[in-house]
C-alpha cells in the first residue's frame, strides 16, 4: 500500500478541455462530469427527478365500480 503522495495532491480541475459545470459554471471535475462536484450533480439529479415526478398522474382511485352494480 504505497501511494506517491506527490501525485495525490494534484488538482484535476484545471483542464483546458473541461466544459463548465451546467449548474454553477465552474470547470467540470473529471469524476463528476459534466459537473464540477457531487453537489452540482445532485442538484441536476434532483431537477431531473422533480421533473419526472411532475408528470401528471392519472389516478385510478375513484373508479366507480360500485355504481354499476353489476360485476362482469
Ligand atoms: Zn458546479
PDB file of the backbone (N, CA, C, O) and the ligand in Angstrom, with CONECT records:
HET     ZN  A 101       1
ATOM      1  N   UNK A   1       0.835  -1.210   0.000  1.00  0.00           N
ATOM      2  CA  UNK A   1       0.000   0.000   0.000  1.00  0.00           C
ATOM      3  C   UNK A   1       0.868   1.259   0.000  1.00  0.00           C
ATOM      4  O   UNK A   1       0.898   1.995   0.986  1.00  0.00           O
ATOM      5  N   UNK A   2       1.551   1.496  -1.071  1.00  0.00           N
ATOM      6  CA  UNK A   2       2.387   2.693  -1.154  1.00  0.00           C
ATOM      7  C   UNK A   2       1.900   3.589  -2.292  1.00  0.00           C
ATOM      8  O   UNK A   2       1.933   3.224  -3.467  1.00  0.00           O
ATOM      9  N   UNK A   3       1.456   4.750  -1.898  1.00  0.00           N
ATOM     10  CA  UNK A   3       0.977   5.688  -2.909  1.00  0.00           C
ATOM     11  C   UNK A   3       1.894   6.901  -2.986  1.00  0.00           C
ATOM     12  O   UNK A   3       2.325   7.421  -1.956  1.00  0.00           O
ATOM     13  N   UNK A   4       2.187   7.342  -4.162  1.00  0.00           N
ATOM     14  CA  UNK A   4       3.002   8.556  -4.322  1.00  0.00           C
ATOM     15  C   UNK A   4       2.246   9.777  -3.866  1.00  0.00           C
ATOM     16  O   UNK A   4       1.332  10.240  -4.549  1.00  0.00           O
ATOM     17  N   UNK A   5       2.611  10.295  -2.738  1.00  0.00           N
ATOM     18  CA  UNK A   5       1.888  11.411  -2.139  1.00  0.00           C
ATOM     19  C   UNK A   5       1.966  12.653  -3.018  1.00  0.00           C
ATOM     20  O   UNK A   5       1.071  13.498  -2.988  1.00  0.00           O
ATOM     21  N   UNK A   6       3.021  12.760  -3.788  1.00  0.00           N
ATOM     22  CA  UNK A   6       3.190  13.962  -4.594  1.00  0.00           C
ATOM     23  C   UNK A   6       2.156  14.022  -5.714  1.00  0.00           C
ATOM     24  O   UNK A   6       1.774  15.105  -6.159  1.00  0.00           O
ATOM     25  N   UNK A   7       1.709  12.865  -6.161  1.00  0.00           N
ATOM     26  CA  UNK A   7       0.779  12.840  -7.274  1.00  0.00           C
ATOM     27  C   UNK A   7      -0.668  12.883  -6.813  1.00  0.00           C
ATOM     28  O   UNK A   7      -1.583  13.034  -7.623  1.00  0.00           O
ATOM     29  N   UNK A   8      -0.871  12.752  -5.515  1.00  0.00           N
ATOM     30  CA  UNK A   8      -2.239  12.698  -4.995  1.00  0.00           C
ATOM     31  C   UNK A   8      -2.833  14.085  -4.795  1.00  0.00           C
ATOM     32  O   UNK A   8      -4.050  14.273  -4.799  1.00  0.00           O
ATOM     33  N   UNK A   9      -1.955  15.028  -4.623  1.00  0.00           N
ATOM     34  CA  UNK A   9      -2.418  16.351  -4.248  1.00  0.00           C
ATOM     35  C   UNK A   9      -2.708  17.238  -5.454  1.00  0.00           C
ATOM     36  O   UNK A   9      -3.006  18.425  -5.317  1.00  0.00           O
ATOM     37  N   UNK A  10      -2.617  16.649  -6.610  1.00  0.00           N
ATOM     38  CA  UNK A  10      -2.783  17.446  -7.823  1.00  0.00           C
ATOM     39  C   UNK A  10      -4.259  17.738  -8.089  1.00  0.00           C
ATOM     40  O   UNK A  10      -5.069  16.815  -8.182  1.00  0.00           O
ATOM     41  N   UNK A  11      -4.598  18.979  -8.206  1.00  0.00           N
ATOM     42  CA  UNK A  11      -5.978  19.323  -8.576  1.00  0.00           C
ATOM     43  C   UNK A  11      -6.225  18.988 -10.032  1.00  0.00           C
ATOM     44  O   UNK A  11      -5.440  19.351 -10.909  1.00  0.00           O
ATOM     45  N   UNK A  12      -7.318  18.296 -10.280  1.00  0.00           N
ATOM     46  CA  UNK A  12      -7.579  17.816 -11.635  1.00  0.00           C
ATOM     47  C   UNK A  12      -8.658  18.649 -12.320  1.00  0.00           C
ATOM     48  O   UNK A  12      -9.279  18.206 -13.286  1.00  0.00           O
ATOM     49  N   UNK A  13      -8.866  19.826 -11.823  1.00  0.00           N
ATOM     50  CA  UNK A  13      -9.994  20.623 -12.313  1.00  0.00           C
ATOM     51  C   UNK A  13      -9.605  21.556 -13.448  1.00  0.00           C
ATOM     52  O   UNK A  13     -10.455  21.942 -14.250  1.00  0.00           O
ATOM     53  N   UNK A  14      -8.344  21.919 -13.526  1.00  0.00           N
ATOM     54  CA  UNK A  14      -7.938  22.946 -14.474  1.00  0.00           C
ATOM     55  C   UNK A  14      -7.602  22.354 -15.832  1.00  0.00           C
ATOM     56  O   UNK A  14      -6.540  22.631 -16.390  1.00  0.00           O
ATOM     57  N   UNK A  15      -8.484  21.557 -16.354  1.00  0.00           N
ATOM     58  CA  UNK A  15      -8.260  21.003 -17.675  1.00  0.00           C
ATOM     59  C   UNK A  15      -8.803  21.948 -18.734  1.00  0.00           C
ATOM     60  O   UNK A  15      -9.948  22.388 -18.632  1.00  0.00           O
ATOM     61  N   UNK A  16      -8.025  22.264 -19.725  1.00  0.00           N
ATOM     62  CA  UNK A  16      -8.457  23.236 -20.744  1.00  0.00           C
ATOM     63  C   UNK A  16      -9.642  22.744 -21.556  1.00  0.00           C
ATOM     64  O   UNK A  16     -10.422  23.545 -22.071  1.00  0.00           O
ATOM     65  N   UNK A  17      -9.780  21.430 -21.671  1.00  0.00           N
ATOM     66  CA  UNK A  17     -10.876  20.881 -22.470  1.00  0.00           C
ATOM     67  C   UNK A  17     -12.125  20.666 -21.635  1.00  0.00           C
ATOM     68  O   UNK A  17     -13.169  20.268 -22.152  1.00  0.00           O
ATOM     69  N   UNK A  18     -12.011  20.930 -20.347  1.00  0.00           N
ATOM     70  CA  UNK A  18     -13.150  20.696 -19.468  1.00  0.00           C
ATOM     71  C   UNK A  18     -14.236  21.723 -19.728  1.00  0.00           C
ATOM     72  O   UNK A  18     -13.978  22.925 -19.791  1.00  0.00           O
ATOM     73  N   UNK A  19     -15.447  21.229 -19.877  1.00  0.00           N
ATOM     74  CA  UNK A  19     -16.572  22.141 -20.068  1.00  0.00           C
ATOM     75  C   UNK A  19     -17.025  22.671 -18.717  1.00  0.00           C
ATOM     76  O   UNK A  19     -16.867  22.007 -17.692  1.00  0.00           O
ATOM     77  N   UNK A  20     -17.586  23.864 -18.725  1.00  0.00           N
ATOM     78  CA  UNK A  20     -18.073  24.436 -17.472  1.00  0.00           C
ATOM     79  C   UNK A  20     -19.271  23.665 -16.937  1.00  0.00           C
ATOM     80  O   UNK A  20     -20.098  23.155 -17.693  1.00  0.00           O
ATOM     81  N   UNK A  21     -19.338  23.598 -15.627  1.00  0.00           N
ATOM     82  CA  UNK A  21     -20.452  22.933 -14.969  1.00  0.00           C
ATOM     83  C   UNK A  21     -21.760  23.614 -15.350  1.00  0.00           C
ATOM     84  O   UNK A  21     -21.876  24.832 -15.216  1.00  0.00           O
ATOM     85  N   UNK A  22     -22.741  22.861 -15.819  1.00  0.00           N
ATOM     86  CA  UNK A  22     -24.021  23.435 -16.243  1.00  0.00           C
ATOM     87  C   UNK A  22     -24.810  24.028 -15.087  1.00  0.00           C
ATOM     88  O   UNK A  22     -25.760  24.783 -15.295  1.00  0.00           O
ATOM     89  N   UNK A  23     -24.413  23.684 -13.875  1.00  0.00           N
ATOM     90  CA  UNK A  23     -25.138  24.175 -12.709  1.00  0.00           C
ATOM     91  C   UNK A  23     -24.573  25.501 -12.239  1.00  0.00           C
ATOM     92  O   UNK A  23     -25.310  26.471 -12.065  1.00  0.00           O
ATOM     93  N   UNK A  24     -23.270  25.544 -12.036  1.00  0.00           N
ATOM     94  CA  UNK A  24     -22.687  26.747 -11.448  1.00  0.00           C
ATOM     95  C   UNK A  24     -21.653  27.408 -12.352  1.00  0.00           C
ATOM     96  O   UNK A  24     -21.204  28.518 -12.069  1.00  0.00           O
ATOM     97  N   UNK A  25     -21.270  26.738 -13.437  1.00  0.00           N
ATOM     98  CA  UNK A  25     -20.372  27.371 -14.386  1.00  0.00           C
ATOM     99  C   UNK A  25     -18.893  27.165 -14.100  1.00  0.00           C
ATOM    100  O   UNK A  25     -18.041  27.635 -14.855  1.00  0.00           O
ATOM    101  N   UNK A  26     -18.587  26.473 -13.025  1.00  0.00           N
ATOM    102  CA  UNK A  26     -17.191  26.191 -12.719  1.00  0.00           C
ATOM    103  C   UNK A  26     -16.681  25.086 -13.637  1.00  0.00           C
ATOM    104  O   UNK A  26     -17.462  24.314 -14.194  1.00  0.00           O
ATOM    105  N   UNK A  27     -15.348  25.022 -13.786  1.00  0.00           N
ATOM    106  CA  UNK A  27     -14.791  23.934 -14.598  1.00  0.00           C
ATOM    107  C   UNK A  27     -15.191  22.573 -14.046  1.00  0.00           C
ATOM    108  O   UNK A  27     -15.094  22.317 -12.846  1.00  0.00           O
ATOM    109  N   UNK A  28     -15.640  21.715 -14.940  1.00  0.00           N
ATOM    110  CA  UNK A  28     -16.146  20.417 -14.518  1.00  0.00           C
ATOM    111  C   UNK A  28     -15.027  19.528 -13.990  1.00  0.00           C
ATOM    112  O   UNK A  28     -13.917  19.502 -14.521  1.00  0.00           O
ATOM    113  N   UNK A  29     -15.355  18.814 -12.946  1.00  0.00           N
ATOM    114  CA  UNK A  29     -14.413  17.841 -12.401  1.00  0.00           C
ATOM    115  C   UNK A  29     -14.539  16.541 -13.182  1.00  0.00           C
ATOM    116  O   UNK A  29     -15.633  16.127 -13.563  1.00  0.00           O
ATOM    117  N   UNK A  30     -13.410  15.919 -13.405  1.00  0.00           N
ATOM    118  CA  UNK A  30     -13.412  14.745 -14.262  1.00  0.00           C
ATOM    119  C   UNK A  30     -14.342  13.657 -13.728  1.00  0.00           C
ATOM    120  O   UNK A  30     -15.084  13.026 -14.481  1.00  0.00           O
ATOM    121  N   UNK A  31     -14.284  13.456 -12.433  1.00  0.00           N
ATOM    122  CA  UNK A  31     -15.064  12.346 -11.879  1.00  0.00           C
ATOM    123  C   UNK A  31     -16.547  12.673 -11.771  1.00  0.00           C
ATOM    124  O   UNK A  31     -17.380  11.783 -11.596  1.00  0.00           O
ATOM    125  N   UNK A  32     -16.866  13.963 -11.880  1.00  0.00           N
ATOM    126  CA  UNK A  32     -18.287  14.351 -11.761  1.00  0.00           C
ATOM    127  C   UNK A  32     -18.841  14.875 -13.070  1.00  0.00           C
ATOM    128  O   UNK A  32     -19.918  15.470 -13.096  1.00  0.00           O
ATOM    129  N   UNK A  33     -18.127  14.663 -14.136  1.00  0.00           N
ATOM    130  CA  UNK A  33     -18.579  15.157 -15.435  1.00  0.00           C
ATOM    131  C   UNK A  33     -20.058  14.899 -15.668  1.00  0.00           C
ATOM    132  O   UNK A  33     -20.562  13.831 -15.322  1.00  0.00           O
ATOM    133  N   UNK A  34     -20.750  15.852 -16.243  1.00  0.00           N
ATOM    134  CA  UNK A  34     -20.230  17.151 -16.687  1.00  0.00           C
ATOM    135  C   UNK A  34     -20.287  18.217 -15.603  1.00  0.00           C
ATOM    136  O   UNK A  34     -20.281  19.413 -15.892  1.00  0.00           O
ATOM    137  N   UNK A  35     -20.342  17.774 -14.361  1.00  0.00           N
ATOM    138  CA  UNK A  35     -20.477  18.736 -13.267  1.00  0.00           C
ATOM    139  C   UNK A  35     -19.142  18.964 -12.576  1.00  0.00           C
ATOM    140  O   UNK A  35     -18.159  18.277 -12.848  1.00  0.00           O
ATOM    141  N   UNK A  36     -19.125  19.941 -11.677  1.00  0.00           N
ATOM    142  CA  UNK A  36     -17.876  20.288 -11.025  1.00  0.00           C
ATOM    143  C   UNK A  36     -17.745  19.552  -9.695  1.00  0.00           C
ATOM    144  O   UNK A  36     -16.650  19.451  -9.143  1.00  0.00           O
ATOM    145  N   UNK A  37     -18.853  19.043  -9.187  1.00  0.00           N
ATOM    146  CA  UNK A  37     -18.811  18.405  -7.883  1.00  0.00           C
ATOM    147  C   UNK A  37     -20.033  17.524  -7.697  1.00  0.00           C
ATOM    148  O   UNK A  37     -20.977  17.573  -8.486  1.00  0.00           O
ATOM    149  N   UNK A  38     -20.005  16.722  -6.651  1.00  0.00           N
ATOM    150  CA  UNK A  38     -21.155  15.858  -6.375  1.00  0.00           C
ATOM    151  C   UNK A  38     -22.385  16.696  -6.087  1.00  0.00           C
ATOM    152  O   UNK A  38     -23.510  16.320  -6.417  1.00  0.00           O
ATOM    153  N   UNK A  39     -22.148  17.835  -5.467  1.00  0.00           N
ATOM    154  CA  UNK A  39     -23.263  18.698  -5.102  1.00  0.00           C
ATOM    155  C   UNK A  39     -24.037  19.139  -6.345  1.00  0.00           C
ATOM    156  O   UNK A  39     -25.265  19.077  -6.392  1.00  0.00           O
ATOM    157  N   UNK A  40     -23.278  19.585  -7.347  1.00  0.00           N
ATOM    158  CA  UNK A  40     -23.938  20.037  -8.566  1.00  0.00           C
ATOM    159  C   UNK A  40     -24.577  18.864  -9.289  1.00  0.00           C
ATOM    160  O   UNK A  40     -25.643  19.011  -9.885  1.00  0.00           O
ATOM    161  N   UNK A  41     -23.947  17.715  -9.245  1.00  0.00           N
ATOM    162  CA  UNK A  41     -24.535  16.526  -9.848  1.00  0.00           C
ATOM    163  C   UNK A  41     -25.854  16.199  -9.159  1.00  0.00           C
ATOM    164  O   UNK A  41     -26.830  15.815  -9.804  1.00  0.00           O
ATOM    165  N   UNK A  42     -25.868  16.357  -7.850  1.00  0.00           N
ATOM    166  CA  UNK A  42     -27.089  16.099  -7.087  1.00  0.00           C
ATOM    167  C   UNK A  42     -28.180  17.102  -7.452  1.00  0.00           C
ATOM    168  O   UNK A  42     -29.356  16.757  -7.565  1.00  0.00           O
ATOM    169  N   UNK A  43     -27.759  18.346  -7.631  1.00  0.00           N
ATOM    170  CA  UNK A  43     -28.726  19.381  -7.992  1.00  0.00           C
ATOM    171  C   UNK A  43     -29.403  19.025  -9.298  1.00  0.00           C
ATOM    172  O   UNK A  43     -30.623  19.122  -9.435  1.00  0.00           O
ATOM    173  N   UNK A  44     -28.587  18.610 -10.255  1.00  0.00           N
ATOM    174  CA  UNK A  44     -29.143  18.263 -11.552  1.00  0.00           C
ATOM    175  C   UNK A  44     -30.038  17.042 -11.444  1.00  0.00           C
ATOM    176  O   UNK A  44     -31.109  16.982 -12.047  1.00  0.00           O
ATOM    177  N   UNK A  45     -29.584  16.077 -10.671  1.00  0.00           N
ATOM    178  CA  UNK A  45     -30.368  14.855 -10.484  1.00  0.00           C
ATOM    179  C   UNK A  45     -31.712  15.184  -9.848  1.00  0.00           C
ATOM    180  O   UNK A  45     -32.749  14.636 -10.221  1.00  0.00           O
ATOM    181  N   UNK A  46     -31.666  16.084  -8.888  1.00  0.00           N
ATOM    182  CA  UNK A  46     -32.902  16.499  -8.222  1.00  0.00           C
ATOM    183  C   UNK A  46     -33.856  17.170  -9.199  1.00  0.00           C
ATOM    184  O   UNK A  46     -35.065  16.940  -9.176  1.00  0.00           O
ATOM    185  N   UNK A  47     -33.289  17.995 -10.047  1.00  0.00           N
ATOM    186  CA  UNK A  47     -34.130  18.656 -11.041  1.00  0.00           C
ATOM    187  C   UNK A  47     -34.775  17.617 -11.934  1.00  0.00           C
ATOM    188  O   UNK A  47     -35.956  17.694 -12.274  1.00  0.00           O
ATOM    189  N   UNK A  48     -33.973  16.657 -12.296  1.00  0.00           N
ATOM    190  CA  UNK A  48     -34.462  15.614 -13.201  1.00  0.00           C
ATOM    191  C   UNK A  48     -35.569  14.820 -12.522  1.00  0.00           C
ATOM    192  O   UNK A  48     -36.617  14.559 -13.113  1.00  0.00           O
ATOM    193  N   UNK A  49     -35.324  14.447 -11.293  1.00  0.00           N
ATOM    194  CA  UNK A  49     -36.318  13.663 -10.558  1.00  0.00           C
ATOM    195  C   UNK A  49     -37.588  14.465 -10.347  1.00  0.00           C
ATOM    196  O   UNK A  49     -38.696  13.950 -10.495  1.00  0.00           O
ATOM    197  N   UNK A  50     -37.415  15.737  -9.997  1.00  0.00           N
ATOM    198  CA  UNK A  50     -38.572  16.594  -9.780  1.00  0.00           C
ATOM    199  C   UNK A  50     -39.398  16.695 -11.044  1.00  0.00           C
ATOM    200  O   UNK A  50     -40.627  16.654 -11.012  1.00  0.00           O
ATOM    201  N   UNK A  51     -38.696  16.827 -12.163  1.00  0.00           N
ATOM    202  CA  UNK A  51     -39.392  16.893 -13.436  1.00  0.00           C
ATOM    203  C   UNK A  51     -40.137  15.612 -13.720  1.00  0.00           C
ATOM    204  O   UNK A  51     -41.255  15.631 -14.235  1.00  0.00           O
ATOM    205  N   UNK A  52     -39.515  14.497 -13.383  1.00  0.00           N
ATOM    206  CA  UNK A  52     -40.136  13.204 -13.628  1.00  0.00           C
ATOM    207  C   UNK A  52     -41.388  13.053 -12.780  1.00  0.00           C
ATOM    208  O   UNK A  52     -42.410  12.537 -13.232  1.00  0.00           O
ATOM    209  N   UNK A  53     -41.285  13.509 -11.553  1.00  0.00           N
ATOM    210  CA  UNK A  53     -42.430  13.383 -10.648  1.00  0.00           C
ATOM    211  C   UNK A  53     -43.533  14.377 -10.979  1.00  0.00           C
ATOM    212  O   UNK A  53     -44.674  14.241 -10.537  1.00  0.00           O
ATOM    213  N   UNK A  54     -43.160  15.386 -11.775  1.00  0.00           N
ATOM    214  CA  UNK A  54     -44.133  16.425 -12.095  1.00  0.00           C
ATOM    215  C   UNK A  54     -45.082  15.993 -13.201  1.00  0.00           C
ATOM    216  O   UNK A  54     -46.042  16.693 -13.524  1.00  0.00           O
ATOM    217  N   UNK A  55     -44.802  14.842 -13.771  1.00  0.00           N
ATOM    218  CA  UNK A  55     -45.677  14.332 -14.822  1.00  0.00           C
ATOM    219  C   UNK A  55     -47.063  14.060 -14.236  1.00  0.00           C
ATOM    220  O   UNK A  55     -47.199  13.374 -13.222  1.00  0.00           O
ATOM    221  N   UNK A  56     -48.078  14.605 -14.887  1.00  0.00           N
ATOM    222  CA  UNK A  56     -49.453  14.421 -14.388  1.00  0.00           C
ATOM    223  C   UNK A  56     -49.825  12.946 -14.321  1.00  0.00           C
ATOM    224  O   UNK A  56     -49.732  12.206 -15.300  1.00  0.00           O
ATOM    225  N   UNK A  57     -50.243  12.558 -13.146  1.00  0.00           N
ATOM    226  CA  UNK A  57     -50.578  11.156 -12.947  1.00  0.00           C
ATOM    227  C   UNK A  57     -52.089  10.978 -12.919  1.00  0.00           C
ATOM    228  O   UNK A  57     -52.792  11.689 -12.201  1.00  0.00           O
ATOM    229  N   UNK A  58     -52.561  10.067 -13.669  1.00  0.00           N
ATOM    230  CA  UNK A  58     -53.997   9.775 -13.664  1.00  0.00           C
ATOM    231  C   UNK A  58     -54.266   8.735 -12.592  1.00  0.00           C
ATOM    232  O   UNK A  58     -53.800   7.597 -12.664  1.00  0.00           O
ATOM    233  N   UNK A  59     -55.032   9.158 -11.597  1.00  0.00           N
ATOM    234  CA  UNK A  59     -55.300   8.247 -10.501  1.00  0.00           C
ATOM    235  C   UNK A  59     -56.529   7.399 -10.777  1.00  0.00           C
ATOM    236  O   UNK A  59     -57.605   7.918 -11.074  1.00  0.00           O
ATOM    237  N   UNK A  60     -56.362   6.137 -10.677  1.00  0.00           N
ATOM    238  CA  UNK A  60     -57.494   5.227 -10.896  1.00  0.00           C
ATOM    239  C   UNK A  60     -58.145   4.851  -9.574  1.00  0.00           C
ATOM    240  O   UNK A  60     -58.663   3.752  -9.380  1.00  0.00           O
ATOM    241  N   UNK A  61     -58.088   5.828  -8.678  1.00  0.00           N
ATOM    242  CA  UNK A  61     -58.559   5.523  -7.330  1.00  0.00           C
ATOM    243  C   UNK A  61     -60.072   5.661  -7.208  1.00  0.00           C
ATOM    244  O   UNK A  61     -60.698   5.068  -6.329  1.00  0.00           O
ATOM    245  N   UNK A  62     -60.644   6.454  -8.107  1.00  0.00           N
ATOM    246  CA  UNK A  62     -62.065   6.734  -7.965  1.00  0.00           C
ATOM    247  C   UNK A  62     -62.882   6.059  -9.059  1.00  0.00           C
ATOM    248  O   UNK A  62     -63.891   6.588  -9.526  1.00  0.00           O
ATOM    249  N   UNK A  63     -62.432   4.912  -9.441  1.00  0.00           N
ATOM    250  CA  UNK A  63     -63.201   4.180 -10.449  1.00  0.00           C
ATOM    251  C   UNK A  63     -64.545   3.742  -9.854  1.00  0.00           C
ATOM    252  O   UNK A  63     -64.592   3.007  -8.868  1.00  0.00           O
ATOM    253  N   UNK A  64     -65.616   4.200 -10.464  1.00  0.00           N
ATOM    254  CA  UNK A  64     -66.960   3.901  -9.919  1.00  0.00           C
ATOM    255  C   UNK A  64     -67.356   2.441 -10.161  1.00  0.00           C
ATOM    256  O   UNK A  64     -68.197   2.126 -11.003  1.00  0.00           O
ATOM    257  N   UNK A  65     -66.733   1.597  -9.408  1.00  0.00           N
ATOM    258  CA  UNK A  65     -67.029   0.183  -9.618  1.00  0.00           C
ATOM    259  C   UNK A  65     -68.355  -0.200  -8.976  1.00  0.00           C
ATOM    260  O   UNK A  65     -69.092  -1.053  -9.472  1.00  0.00           O
ATOM    261  N   UNK A  66     -68.630   0.455  -7.866  1.00  0.00           N
ATOM    262  CA  UNK A  66     -69.833   0.067  -7.125  1.00  0.00           C
ATOM    263  C   UNK A  66     -71.083   0.674  -7.719  1.00  0.00           C
ATOM    264  O   UNK A  66     -72.192   0.199  -7.475  1.00  0.00           O
ATOM    265  N   UNK A  67     -70.907   1.707  -8.486  1.00  0.00           N
ATOM    266  CA  UNK A  67     -72.056   2.403  -9.026  1.00  0.00           C
ATOM    267  C   UNK A  67     -72.789   1.559 -10.069  1.00  0.00           C
ATOM    268  O   UNK A  67     -74.014   1.620 -10.174  1.00  0.00           O
ATOM    269  N   UNK A  68     -72.055   0.790 -10.821  1.00  0.00           N
ATOM    270  CA  UNK A  68     -72.654  -0.047 -11.853  1.00  0.00           C
ATOM    271  C   UNK A  68     -73.570  -1.099 -11.247  1.00  0.00           C
ATOM    272  O   UNK A  68     -74.658  -1.373 -11.756  1.00  0.00           O
ATOM    273  N   UNK A  69     -73.115  -1.669 -10.174  1.00  0.00           N
ATOM    274  CA  UNK A  69     -73.954  -2.664  -9.504  1.00  0.00           C
ATOM    275  C   UNK A  69     -73.740  -4.041 -10.081  1.00  0.00           C
ATOM    276  O   UNK A  69     -73.807  -5.031  -9.351  1.00  0.00           O
ATOM    277  N   UNK A  70     -73.487  -4.132 -11.354  1.00  0.00           N
ATOM    278  CA  UNK A  70     -73.302  -5.449 -11.945  1.00  0.00           C
ATOM    279  C   UNK A  70     -71.826  -5.683 -12.276  1.00  0.00           C
ATOM    280  O   UNK A  70     -71.214  -4.962 -13.065  1.00  0.00           O
ATOM    281  N   UNK A  71     -71.295  -6.705 -11.648  1.00  0.00           N
ATOM    282  CA  UNK A  71     -69.933  -7.071 -11.982  1.00  0.00           C
ATOM    283  C   UNK A  71     -69.954  -8.050 -13.152  1.00  0.00           C
ATOM    284  O   UNK A  71     -70.928  -8.771 -13.367  1.00  0.00           O
ATOM    285  N   UNK A  72     -68.863  -8.055 -13.894  1.00  0.00           N
ATOM    286  CA  UNK A  72     -68.872  -8.885 -15.088  1.00  0.00           C
ATOM    287  C   UNK A  72     -69.043 -10.347 -14.790  1.00  0.00           C
ATOM    288  O   UNK A  72     -69.068 -11.165 -15.709  1.00  0.00           O
TER     289      UNK A  72
HETATM  290 ZN    ZN A 101     -20.930  23.103 -10.333  1.00  0.00          ZN
END
